[in-house]
Amino acid sequence: MPTVLVATWDNGIFVVDGGVIRHELAGESIRCLANDGRGGALAIVGNRSLRRRSRDGTWNTIAESEVDLAACVAVGAAVYVGSDDARVSRIGHDGSFDWLSGFGDVAGRDTWYAGSAIIDGRRVGPPLGVRSMSATCDDSVILVNVHVGGIPRSRDGGTSWQPTIDIECDVHEVRAHPMRSNVVAAAAGAGLCISMDGGATWTVEHEGLHASHCSAVAFAGSDVLVSASTDPFAKEGAVYRRPLDGSGPLMPVGGALPRWMDGIVDTGSMAANGSAVAVADRGGNLYVSEDAGRTWSRIADGLAAPSGVLVY
């Protein structure tokens, strides 16, 4: 089995390795697990601390922010972070924050808005901010998912940015393909979004889904996987797949992965590395596949409130 890191909103990170579960950063709130490009991991701890985990489990602080951070991505030797107030920064070698003015000037920014819903008579939901970040495998394009503000894209290291998708698609996660620099996917309220030109243009599909609200996306072998639910607070969700270069409807994953997950598979809670894939649902169940999602095993449960998954 691969080593899998499961981050939680309020109790640190669980490292699942060879059937053994270790607990790290207990009691801490974790956001955005990401590969650091060096064989380790990046995570946002306690909303304002950007930390790096080495392969031996040692954590070191890279930077401390004065504002709440929401997402991070390694792009070559650089690390970029996105904030809850919809800004993007490049982290300096000394831990300083270089807030990118070009992101504040992206066309259409004045139309962005906070996503929310009315639940039990109360309006709830995250603030307007960065929800996920990714970069193409050749590091030539940085993609930032703003909720709700589409997917601004930069081809010059963050100096300038261009809008790329209708913000009403309501994007929840963007992920670039690990080996094909032209391929990017996004999970959105409108369905699965696919780009074959590095995120410049998009098509949206939802055929085969039981509902169009998609929250997480990953690439597994030659397939794209996406999670769907009726809404962000649904008591059950499902994971679908289709060949990336094929056509036709999305199909339930199967292979011992439950048809109906215990709650939704949310942003960041589905990840792959080569043929290894991991999925965590809101009920705290962790499912792992070693064959690109053809067969699955549940290797952990009770991991309350997962906020992200990373496969080593």
Phi and psi restraints in degrees (value plus and minus 20) as a CYANA .aco file:
   2 PRO   PHI     -90.4   -50.4
   2 PRO   PSI     142.6   182.6
   3 THR   PHI    -101.4   -61.4
   3 THR   PSI     109.5   149.5
   4 VAL   PHI    -144.2  -104.2
   4 VAL   PSI     112.1   152.1
   5 LEU   PHI    -122.3   -82.3
   5 LEU   PSI     110.4   150.4
   6 VAL   PHI    -139.4   -99.4
   6 VAL   PSI      94.2   134.2
   7 ALA   PHI    -106.5   -66.5
   7 ALA   PSI     130.8   170.8
   8 THR   PHI    -147.2  -107.2
   8 THR   PSI     138.5   178.5
   9 TRP   PHI     -90.7   -50.7
   9 TRP   PSI     -43.9    -3.9
  10 ASP   PHI    -162.6  -122.6
  10 ASP   PSI     -12.1    27.9
  11 ASN   PHI    -165.4  -125.4
  11 ASN   PSI      26.5    66.5
  12 GLY   PHI      49.5    89.5
  12 GLY   PSI    -166.4  -126.4
  13 ILE   PHI    -147.8  -107.8
  13 ILE   PSI     116.0   156.0
  14 PHE   PHI    -124.7   -84.7
  14 PHE   PSI     106.4   146.4
  15 VAL   PHI    -123.3   -83.3
  15 VAL   PSI      95.9   135.9
  16 VAL   PHI    -124.6   -84.6
  16 VAL   PSI      93.2   133.2
  17 ASP   PHI    -161.7  -121.7
  17 ASP   PSI      91.9   131.9
  18 GLY   PHI      40.5    80.5
  18 GLY   PSI      15.0    55.0
  19 GLY   PHI      65.0   105.0
  19 GLY   PSI     -25.5    14.5
  20 VAL   PHI    -123.1   -83.1
  20 VAL   PSI     115.2   155.2
  21 ILE   PHI    -130.9   -90.9
  21 ILE   PSI     102.7   142.7
  22 ARG   PHI    -131.5   -91.5
  22 ARG   PSI     129.3   169.3
  23 HIS   PHI    -131.5   -91.5
  23 HIS   PSI     105.7   145.7
  24 GLU   PHI    -145.0  -105.0
  24 GLU   PSI     129.5   169.5
  25 LEU   PHI      34.3    74.3
  25 LEU   PSI      20.1    60.1
  26 ALA   PHI     -74.0   -34.0
  26 ALA   PSI     117.5   157.5
  27 GLY   PHI      63.6   103.6
  27 GLY   PSI     -25.7    14.3
  28 GLU   PHI    -111.6   -71.6
  28 GLU   PSI     130.9   170.9
  29 SER   PHI    -108.4   -68.4
  29 SER   PSI     108.9   148.9
  30 ILE   PHI    -139.6   -99.6
  30 ILE   PSI     117.6   157.6
  31 ARG   PHI    -151.2  -111.2
  31 ARG   PSI     125.9   165.9
  32 CYS   PHI      36.0    76.0
  32 CYS   PSI      58.6    98.6
  33 LEU   PHI     -94.3   -54.3
  33 LEU   PSI     114.5   154.5
  34 ALA   PHI    -167.2  -127.2
  34 ALA   PSI     130.8   170.8
  35 ASN   PHI     -87.4   -47.4
  35 ASN   PSI     116.6   156.6
  36 ASP   PHI    -112.9   -72.9
  36 ASP   PSI     -18.2    21.8
  37 GLY   PHI      57.8    97.8
  37 GLY   PSI     -17.1    22.9
  38 ARG   PHI    -144.3  -104.3
  38 ARG   PSI      -7.2    32.8
  39 GLY   PHI      69.8   109.8
  39 GLY   PSI     -14.9    25.1
  40 GLY   PHI    -138.1   -98.1
  40 GLY   PSI    -178.3  -138.3
  41 ALA   PHI    -155.7  -115.7
  41 ALA   PSI     134.3   174.3
  42 LEU   PHI    -133.0   -93.0
  42 LEU   PSI     128.1   168.1
  43 ALA   PHI    -173.3  -133.3
  43 ALA   PSI     130.3   170.3
  44 ILE   PHI    -118.1   -78.1
  44 ILE   PSI     100.5   140.5
  45 VAL   PHI    -134.5   -94.5
  45 VAL   PSI     108.9   148.9
  46 GLY   PHI      41.4    81.4
  46 GLY   PSI       8.4    48.4
  47 ASN   PHI      54.4    94.4
  47 ASN   PSI     -48.6    -8.6
  48 ARG   PHI    -146.9  -106.9
  48 ARG   PSI     -19.4    20.6
  49 SER   PHI    -131.8   -91.8
  49 SER   PSI     102.1   142.1
  50 LEU   PHI    -115.2   -75.2
  50 LEU   PSI     100.7   140.7
  51 ARG   PHI    -147.0  -107.0
  51 ARG   PSI     135.8   175.8
  52 ARG   PHI    -138.1   -98.1
  52 ARG   PSI     116.3   156.3
  53 ARG   PHI    -128.6   -88.6
  53 ARG   PSI     105.7   145.7
  54 SER   PHI    -100.0   -60.0
  54 SER   PSI     149.8   189.8
  55 ARG   PHI     -83.5   -43.5
  55 ARG   PSI     -43.9    -3.9
  56 ASP   PHI    -106.1   -66.1
  56 ASP   PSI     -15.4    24.6
  57 GLY   PHI      71.7   111.7
  57 GLY   PSI     -12.2    27.8
  58 THR   PHI    -103.7   -63.7
  58 THR   PSI     110.9   150.9
  59 TRP   PHI    -125.2   -85.2
  59 TRP   PSI     116.3   156.3
  60 ASN   PHI    -152.7  -112.7
  60 ASN   PSI     122.5   162.5
  61 THR   PHI    -101.6   -61.6
  61 THR   PSI     108.0   148.0
  62 ILE   PHI    -110.8   -70.8
  62 ILE   PSI     -64.3   -24.3
  63 ALA   PHI    -176.6  -136.6
  63 ALA   PSI     133.1   173.1
  64 GLU   PHI    -141.5  -101.5
  64 GLU   PSI     108.1   148.1
  65 SER   PHI    -122.5   -82.5
  65 SER   PSI     135.4   175.4
  66 GLU   PHI    -112.7   -72.7
  66 GLU   PSI     -26.7    13.3
  67 VAL   PHI    -146.2  -106.2
  67 VAL   PSI     142.0   182.0
  68 ASP   PHI     -91.1   -51.1
  68 ASP   PSI     110.7   150.7
  69 LEU   PHI    -117.8   -77.8
  69 LEU   PSI     134.2   174.2
  70 ALA   PHI    -150.0  -110.0
  70 ALA   PSI     -44.9    -4.9
  71 ALA   PHI    -176.7  -136.7
  71 ALA   PSI     139.5   179.5
  72 CYS   PHI    -171.3  -131.3
  72 CYS   PSI     139.1   179.1
  73 VAL   PHI    -175.2  -135.2
  73 VAL   PSI     120.0   160.0
  74 ALA   PHI    -111.3   -71.3
  74 ALA   PSI     111.1   151.1
  75 VAL   PHI    -148.1  -108.1
  75 VAL   PSI      79.8   119.8
  76 GLY   PHI      42.4    82.4
  76 GLY   PSI    -149.0  -109.0
  77 ALA   PHI    -106.3   -66.3
  77 ALA   PSI     -25.5    14.5
  78 ALA   PHI    -116.7   -76.7
  78 ALA   PSI     136.0   176.0
  79 VAL   PHI    -144.0  -104.0
  79 VAL   PSI     113.0   153.0
  80 TYR   PHI    -136.3   -96.3
  80 TYR   PSI     126.6   166.6
  81 VAL   PHI    -148.4  -108.4
  81 VAL   PSI     131.4   171.4
  82 GLY   PHI    -137.1   -97.1
  82 GLY   PSI     129.8   169.8
  83 SER   PHI    -132.6   -92.6
  83 SER   PSI     145.9   185.9
  84 ASP   PHI     -89.2   -49.2
  84 ASP   PSI     -34.9     5.1
  85 ASP   PHI    -122.7   -82.7
  85 ASP   PSI       5.8    45.8
  86 ALA   PHI      42.3    82.3
  86 ALA   PSI      27.3    67.3
  87 ARG   PHI    -143.0  -103.0
  87 ARG   PSI     142.6   182.6
  88 VAL   PHI    -150.7  -110.7
  88 VAL   PSI     118.3   158.3
  89 SER   PHI    -151.4  -111.4
  89 SER   PSI     128.3   168.3
  90 ARG   PHI    -117.3   -77.3
  90 ARG   PSI     113.1   153.1
  91 ILE   PHI    -108.4   -68.4
  91 ILE   PSI     107.4   147.4
  92 GLY   PHI     -96.8   -56.8
  92 GLY   PSI     145.6   185.6
  93 HIS   PHI     -82.8   -42.8
  93 HIS   PSI     -43.5    -3.5
  94 ASP   PHI    -113.9   -73.9
  94 ASP   PSI     -10.6    29.4
  95 GLY   PHI      64.8   104.8
  95 GLY   PSI     -11.3    28.7
  96 SER   PHI     -98.8   -58.8
  96 SER   PSI     139.8   179.8
  97 PHE   PHI    -127.4   -87.4
  97 PHE   PSI     102.3   142.3
  98 ASP   PHI    -126.5   -86.5
  98 ASP   PSI      69.6   109.6
  99 TRP   PHI     -89.9   -49.9
  99 TRP   PSI     106.5   146.5
 100 LEU   PHI    -103.9   -63.9
 100 LEU   PSI      89.6   129.6
 101 SER   PHI     -84.5   -44.5
 101 SER   PSI     -49.3    -9.3
 102 GLY   PHI     -82.9   -42.9
 102 GLY   PSI     -49.7    -9.7
 103 PHE   PHI     -89.0   -49.0
 103 PHE   PSI     -51.2   -11.2
 104 GLY   PHI     -92.7   -52.7
 104 GLY   PSI     -35.6     4.4
 105 ASP   PHI    -125.1   -85.1
 105 ASP   PSI     -13.1    26.9
 106 VAL   PHI     -80.7   -40.7
 106 VAL   PSI     118.0   158.0
 107 ALA   PHI     -78.6   -38.6
 107 ALA   PSI     115.9   155.9
 108 GLY   PHI      66.8   106.8
 108 GLY   PSI     -18.3    21.7
 109 ARG   PHI     -79.0   -39.0
 109 ARG   PSI     -51.7   -11.7
 110 ASP   PHI     -88.1   -48.1
 110 ASP   PSI     -29.1    10.9
 111 THR   PHI    -119.1   -79.1
 111 THR   PSI     -24.4    15.6
 112 TRP   PHI     -86.2   -46.2
 112 TRP   PSI     131.8   171.8
 113 TYR   PHI    -172.8  -132.8
 113 TYR   PSI     139.2   179.2
 114 ALA   PHI     -94.0   -54.0
 114 ALA   PSI     114.8   154.8
 115 GLY   PHI     -99.7   -59.7
 115 GLY   PSI     119.8   159.8
 116 SER   PHI    -178.5  -138.5
 116 SER   PSI     150.8   190.8
 117 ALA   PHI    -170.5  -130.5
 117 ALA   PSI     138.4   178.4
 118 ILE   PHI    -115.2   -75.2
 118 ILE   PSI      95.4   135.4
 119 ILE   PHI    -143.9  -103.9
 119 ILE   PSI     100.5   140.5
 120 ASP   PHI      32.8    72.8
 120 ASP   PSI      19.0    59.0
 121 GLY   PHI      61.0   101.0
 121 GLY   PSI     -18.1    21.9
 122 ARG   PHI    -137.3   -97.3
 122 ARG   PSI     122.2   162.2
 123 ARG   PHI    -104.4   -64.4
 123 ARG   PSI     101.7   141.7
 124 VAL   PHI    -150.3  -110.3
 124 VAL   PSI     141.2   181.2
 125 GLY   PHI     124.9   164.9
 125 GLY   PSI     147.1   187.1
 126 PRO   PHI     -93.7   -53.7
 126 PRO   PSI     142.0   182.0
 127 PRO   PHI     -93.0   -53.0
 127 PRO   PSI     148.6   188.6
 128 LEU   PHI     -84.4   -44.4
 128 LEU   PSI      98.1   138.1
 129 GLY   PHI    -191.1  -151.1
 129 GLY   PSI     158.1   198.1
 130 VAL   PHI     -92.9   -52.9
 130 VAL   PSI     111.3   151.3
 131 ARG   PHI    -127.4   -87.4
 131 ARG   PSI     -55.5   -15.5
 132 SER   PHI    -174.7  -134.7
 132 SER   PSI     141.4   181.4
 133 MET   PHI    -162.0  -122.0
 133 MET   PSI     131.8   171.8
 134 SER   PHI    -175.5  -135.5
 134 SER   PSI     149.4   189.4
 135 ALA   PHI    -165.4  -125.4
 135 ALA   PSI     124.6   164.6
 136 THR   PHI     -84.0   -44.0
 136 THR   PSI     136.6   176.6
 137 CYS   PHI     -84.6   -44.6
 137 CYS   PSI     -39.3     0.7
 138 ASP   PHI    -114.3   -74.3
 138 ASP   PSI     -12.2    27.8
 139 ASP   PHI      42.0    82.0
 139 ASP   PSI      -2.2    37.8
 140 SER   PHI    -105.8   -65.8
 140 SER   PSI     -40.4    -0.4
 141 VAL   PHI    -152.6  -112.6
 141 VAL   PSI     110.6   150.6
 142 ILE   PHI    -125.3   -85.3
 142 ILE   PSI     114.0   154.0
 143 LEU   PHI    -142.9  -102.9
 143 LEU   PSI     111.0   151.0
 144 VAL   PHI    -144.0  -104.0
 144 VAL   PSI     101.0   141.0
 145 ASN   PHI    -110.9   -70.9
 145 ASN   PSI      94.8   134.8
 146 VAL   PHI    -121.6   -81.6
 146 VAL   PSI     116.2   156.2
 147 HIS   PHI    -134.9   -94.9
 147 HIS   PSI      82.6   122.6
 148 VAL   PHI    -132.8   -92.8
 148 VAL   PSI      94.0   134.0
 149 GLY   PHI    -181.7  -141.7
 149 GLY   PSI      -3.0    37.0
 150 GLY   PHI      59.2    99.2
 150 GLY   PSI    -169.2  -129.2
 151 ILE   PHI    -154.0  -114.0
 151 ILE   PSI      63.2   103.2
 152 PRO   PHI     -79.8   -39.8
 152 PRO   PSI     129.8   169.8
 153 ARG   PHI    -156.7  -116.7
 153 ARG   PSI     117.1   157.1
 154 SER   PHI    -145.4  -105.4
 154 SER   PSI     117.7   157.7
 155 ARG   PHI    -133.5   -93.5
 155 ARG   PSI     -11.3    28.7
 156 ASP   PHI    -151.2  -111.2
 156 ASP   PSI      17.4    57.4
 157 GLY   PHI      53.9    93.9
 157 GLY   PSI      -3.8    36.2
 158 GLY   PHI      81.9   121.9
 158 GLY   PSI     -16.9    23.1
 159 THR   PHI     -90.1   -50.1
 159 THR   PSI     -65.9   -25.9
 160 SER   PHI    -147.9  -107.9
 160 SER   PSI     136.0   176.0
 161 TRP   PHI    -158.0  -118.0
 161 TRP   PSI     128.0   168.0
 162 GLN   PHI    -148.0  -108.0
 162 GLN   PSI     118.7   158.7
 163 PRO   PHI     -91.1   -51.1
 163 PRO   PSI     130.1   170.1
 164 THR   PHI    -152.7  -112.7
 164 THR   PSI     -39.1     0.9
 165 ILE   PHI    -161.9  -121.9
 165 ILE   PSI     128.7   168.7
 166 ASP   PHI     -75.4   -35.4
 166 ASP   PSI     104.1   144.1
 167 ILE   PHI     -83.1   -43.1
 167 ILE   PSI     -42.7    -2.7
 168 GLU   PHI     -92.5   -52.5
 168 GLU   PSI     -26.7    13.3
 169 CYS   PHI     -85.6   -45.6
 169 CYS   PSI     -40.9    -0.9
 170 ASP   PHI      39.8    79.8
 170 ASP   PSI      45.2    85.2
 171 VAL   PHI     -94.2   -54.2
 171 VAL   PSI     116.8   156.8
 172 HIS   PHI    -132.2   -92.2
 172 HIS   PSI     -41.6    -1.6
 173 GLU   PHI    -179.7  -139.7
 173 GLU   PSI     119.4   159.4
 174 VAL   PHI    -139.9   -99.9
 174 VAL   PSI     120.1   160.1
 175 ARG   PHI    -166.3  -126.3
 175 ARG   PSI     105.4   145.4
 176 ALA   PHI    -105.6   -65.6
 176 ALA   PSI     129.8   169.8
 177 HIS   PHI     -87.1   -47.1
 177 HIS   PSI     120.0   160.0
 178 PRO   PHI     -92.6   -52.6
 178 PRO   PSI     -32.9     7.1
 179 MET   PHI    -151.8  -111.8
 179 MET   PSI     -36.3     3.7
 180 ARG   PHI    -137.2   -97.2
 180 ARG   PSI      88.7   128.7
 181 SER   PHI     -88.8   -48.8
 181 SER   PSI     -37.0     3.0
 182 ASN   PHI    -108.2   -68.2
 182 ASN   PSI     -31.3     8.7
 183 VAL   PHI    -123.9   -83.9
 183 VAL   PSI     107.3   147.3
 184 VAL   PHI    -157.8  -117.8
 184 VAL   PSI     124.2   164.2
 185 ALA   PHI    -148.4  -108.4
 185 ALA   PSI     136.1   176.1
 186 ALA   PHI    -163.6  -123.6
 186 ALA   PSI     122.9   162.9
 187 ALA   PHI    -118.7   -78.7
 187 ALA   PSI     109.2   149.2
 188 ALA   PHI    -161.3  -121.3
 188 ALA   PSI     145.3   185.3
 189 GLY   PHI     -81.9   -41.9
 189 GLY   PSI     -43.2    -3.2
 190 ALA   PHI    -107.5   -67.5
 190 ALA   PSI     -30.7     9.3
 191 GLY   PHI     112.8   152.8
 191 GLY   PSI    -176.4  -136.4
 192 LEU   PHI    -108.1   -68.1
 192 LEU   PSI     107.5   147.5
 193 CYS   PHI    -129.0   -89.0
 193 CYS   PSI     112.6   152.6
 194 ILE   PHI    -146.1  -106.1
 194 ILE   PSI     115.5   155.5
 195 SER   PHI    -143.8  -103.8
 195 SER   PSI     114.4   154.4
 196 MET   PHI    -130.8   -90.8
 196 MET   PSI      -5.0    35.0
 197 ASP   PHI    -154.5  -114.5
 197 ASP   PSI      20.9    60.9
 198 GLY   PHI      50.5    90.5
 198 GLY   PSI       4.0    44.0
 199 GLY   PHI      71.9   111.9
 199 GLY   PSI     -12.5    27.5
 200 ALA   PHI     -94.4   -54.4
 200 ALA   PSI     -63.0   -23.0
 201 THR   PHI    -152.4  -112.4
 201 THR   PSI     138.9   178.9
 202 TRP   PHI    -157.6  -117.6
 202 TRP   PSI     130.1   170.1
 203 THR   PHI    -138.4   -98.4
 203 THR   PSI     129.4   169.4
 204 VAL   PHI    -138.8   -98.8
 204 VAL   PSI     112.4   152.4
 205 GLU   PHI    -156.0  -116.0
 205 GLU   PSI     130.1   170.1
 206 HIS   PHI    -166.4  -126.4
 206 HIS   PSI     -13.1    26.9
 207 GLU   PHI     -82.0   -42.0
 207 GLU   PSI     109.4   149.4
 208 GLY   PHI      78.2   118.2
 208 GLY   PSI     -40.5    -0.5
 209 LEU   PHI     -95.5   -55.5
 209 LEU   PSI     124.5   164.5
 210 HIS   PHI     -95.7   -55.7
 210 HIS   PSI     -39.6     0.4
 211 ALA   PHI    -177.4  -137.4
 211 ALA   PSI     134.4   174.4
 212 SER   PHI    -110.7   -70.7
 212 SER   PSI     -29.4    10.6
 213 HIS   PHI     -94.4   -54.4
 213 HIS   PSI      84.4   124.4
 214 CYS   PHI    -127.7   -87.7
 214 CYS   PSI     121.5   161.5
 215 SER   PHI    -140.4  -100.4
 215 SER   PSI     -51.7   -11.7
 216 ALA   PHI    -156.6  -116.6
 216 ALA   PSI     131.2   171.2
 217 VAL   PHI    -166.2  -126.2
 217 VAL   PSI     127.8   167.8
 218 ALA   PHI    -175.6  -135.6
 218 ALA   PSI     140.6   180.6
 219 PHE   PHI    -127.3   -87.3
 219 PHE   PSI     108.1   148.1
 220 ALA   PHI    -148.3  -108.3
 220 ALA   PSI      88.1   128.1
 221 GLY   PHI      39.6    79.6
 221 GLY   PSI    -145.6  -105.6
 222 SER   PHI    -113.8   -73.8
 222 SER   PSI     -11.0    29.0
 223 ASP   PHI    -131.1   -91.1
 223 ASP   PSI     140.9   180.9
 224 VAL   PHI    -131.4   -91.4
 224 VAL   PSI     116.4   156.4
 225 LEU   PHI    -134.0   -94.0
 225 LEU   PSI     123.3   163.3
 226 VAL   PHI    -165.8  -125.8
 226 VAL   PSI     123.5   163.5
 227 SER   PHI    -119.7   -79.7
 227 SER   PSI     126.5   166.5
 228 ALA   PHI    -160.5  -120.5
 228 ALA   PSI     132.5   172.5
 229 SER   PHI    -176.7  -136.7
 229 SER   PSI     150.1   190.1
 230 THR   PHI     -92.6   -52.6
 230 THR   PSI     -47.9    -7.9
 231 ASP   PHI    -186.1  -146.1
 231 ASP   PSI     150.7   190.7
 232 PRO   PHI     -88.5   -48.5
 232 PRO   PSI     -31.5     8.5
 233 PHE   PHI    -132.9   -92.9
 233 PHE   PSI      -4.0    36.0
 234 ALA   PHI     -82.0   -42.0
 234 ALA   PSI     127.9   167.9
 235 LYS   PHI     -99.8   -59.8
 235 LYS   PSI     -30.5     9.5
 236 GLU   PHI    -169.2  -129.2
 236 GLU   PSI     134.8   174.8
 237 GLY   PHI    -164.8  -124.8
 237 GLY   PSI    -198.9  -158.9
 238 ALA   PHI    -166.0  -126.0
 238 ALA   PSI     137.6   177.6
 239 VAL   PHI    -136.4   -96.4
 239 VAL   PSI     113.8   153.8
 240 TYR   PHI    -143.1  -103.1
 240 TYR   PSI     144.0   184.0
 241 ARG   PHI    -166.9  -126.9
 241 ARG   PSI     139.8   179.8
 242 ARG   PHI    -179.9  -139.9
 242 ARG   PSI     136.2   176.2
 243 PRO   PHI     -79.7   -39.7
 243 PRO   PSI     115.4   155.4
 244 LEU   PHI     -82.0   -42.0
 244 LEU   PSI     -57.9   -17.9
 245 ASP   PHI    -118.7   -78.7
 245 ASP   PSI     -10.0    30.0
 246 GLY   PHI    -118.6   -78.6
 246 GLY   PSI    -185.3  -145.3
 247 SER   PHI    -161.8  -121.8
 247 SER   PSI     158.4   198.4
 248 GLY   PHI      78.4   118.4
 248 GLY   PSI     157.6   197.6
 249 PRO   PHI     -92.5   -52.5
 249 PRO   PSI     136.5   176.5
 250 LEU   PHI     -89.8   -49.8
 250 LEU   PSI     124.5   164.5
 251 MET   PHI    -144.2  -104.2
 251 MET   PSI     126.1   166.1
 252 PRO   PHI     -75.1   -35.1
 252 PRO   PSI     123.5   163.5
 253 VAL   PHI     -83.8   -43.8
 253 VAL   PSI     -67.8   -27.8
 254 GLY   PHI      51.2    91.2
 254 GLY   PSI    -175.8  -135.8
 255 GLY   PHI      45.8    85.8
 255 GLY   PSI      14.0    54.0
 256 ALA   PHI      61.9   101.9
 256 ALA   PSI     -19.3    20.7
 257 LEU   PHI     -98.9   -58.9
 257 LEU   PSI     108.5   148.5
 258 PRO   PHI     -75.3   -35.3
 258 PRO   PSI     121.3   161.3
 259 ARG   PHI     -80.5   -40.5
 259 ARG   PSI     -58.9   -18.9
 260 TRP   PHI    -141.2  -101.2
 260 TRP   PSI      96.4   136.4
 261 MET   PHI     -98.4   -58.4
 261 MET   PSI     141.1   181.1
 262 ASP   PHI    -102.4   -62.4
 262 ASP   PSI      66.3   106.3
 263 GLY   PHI      66.0   106.0
 263 GLY   PSI     157.2   197.2
 264 ILE   PHI     -96.4   -56.4
 264 ILE   PSI     139.5   179.5
 265 VAL   PHI    -116.6   -76.6
 265 VAL   PSI      85.3   125.3
 266 ASP   PHI    -108.9   -68.9
 266 ASP   PSI     155.6   195.6
 267 THR   PHI     -67.0   -27.0
 267 THR   PSI     109.1   149.1
 268 GLY   PHI      63.0   103.0
 268 GLY   PSI     -26.6    13.4
 269 SER   PHI    -115.9   -75.9
 269 SER   PSI      -3.0    37.0
 270 MET   PHI    -158.9  -118.9
 270 MET   PSI     106.2   146.2
 271 ALA   PHI    -166.6  -126.6
 271 ALA   PSI     137.5   177.5
 272 ALA   PHI    -160.4  -120.4
 272 ALA   PSI     136.8   176.8
 273 ASN   PHI    -170.1  -130.1
 273 ASN   PSI      84.6   124.6
 274 GLY   PHI      45.3    85.3
 274 GLY   PSI    -147.3  -107.3
 275 SER   PHI    -109.9   -69.9
 275 SER   PSI     -21.1    18.9
 276 ALA   PHI    -110.8   -70.8
 276 ALA   PSI     112.5   152.5
 277 VAL   PHI    -153.2  -113.2
 277 VAL   PSI     121.3   161.3
 278 ALA   PHI    -152.0  -112.0
 278 ALA   PSI     121.3   161.3
 279 VAL   PHI    -155.0  -115.0
 279 VAL   PSI     109.8   149.8
 280 ALA   PHI    -141.0  -101.0
 280 ALA   PSI     109.0   149.0
 281 ASP   PHI    -115.7   -75.7
 281 ASP   PSI     152.1   192.1
 282 ARG   PHI     -86.3   -46.3
 282 ARG   PSI     -40.1    -0.1
 283 GLY   PHI     -96.9   -56.9
 283 GLY   PSI     -24.0    16.0
 284 GLY   PHI      68.9   108.9
 284 GLY   PSI      -1.6    38.4
 285 ASN   PHI    -112.4   -72.4
 285 ASN   PSI     114.2   154.2
 286 LEU   PHI    -133.7   -93.7
 286 LEU   PSI     101.2   141.2
 287 TYR   PHI    -133.0   -93.0
 287 TYR   PSI     118.2   158.2
 288 VAL   PHI    -150.2  -110.2
 288 VAL   PSI     120.0   160.0
 289 SER   PHI    -142.3  -102.3
 289 SER   PSI     121.0   161.0
 290 GLU   PHI    -126.2   -86.2
 290 GLU   PSI     -18.6    21.4
 291 ASP   PHI    -149.0  -109.0
 291 ASP   PSI      27.6    67.6
 292 ALA   PHI      40.3    80.3
 292 ALA   PSI      10.7    50.7
 293 GLY   PHI      69.5   109.5
 293 GLY   PSI      -7.1    32.9
 294 ARG   PHI     -98.4   -58.4
 294 ARG   PSI     -61.4   -21.4
 295 THR   PHI    -150.6  -110.6
 295 THR   PSI     134.0   174.0
 296 TRP   PHI    -157.1  -117.1
 296 TRP   PSI     133.8   173.8
 297 SER   PHI    -154.0  -114.0
 297 SER   PSI     120.2   160.2
 298 ARG   PHI    -106.6   -66.6
 298 ARG   PSI      96.5   136.5
 299 ILE   PHI    -128.4   -88.4
 299 ILE   PSI     -25.1    14.9
 300 ALA   PHI    -180.9  -140.9
 300 ALA   PSI     132.4   172.4
 301 ASP   PHI    -164.4  -124.4
 301 ASP   PSI     151.5   191.5
 302 GLY   PHI      52.8    92.8
 302 GLY   PSI      -5.0    35.0
 303 LEU   PHI    -103.9   -63.9
 303 LEU   PSI      63.9   103.9
 304 ALA   PHI     -79.7   -39.7
 304 ALA   PSI     117.6   157.6
 305 ALA   PHI      32.1    72.1
 305 ALA   PSI      41.2    81.2
 306 PRO   PHI     -82.0   -42.0
 306 PRO   PSI     120.4   160.4
 307 SER   PHI    -137.9   -97.9
 307 SER   PSI     -27.6    12.4
 308 GLY   PHI    -199.4  -159.4
 308 GLY   PSI     139.0   179.0
 309 VAL   PHI    -156.3  -116.3
 309 VAL   PSI     121.9   161.9
 310 LEU   PHI    -158.9  -118.9
 310 LEU   PSI     114.9   154.9
 311 VAL   PHI    -126.2   -86.2
 311 VAL   PSI     104.5   144.5
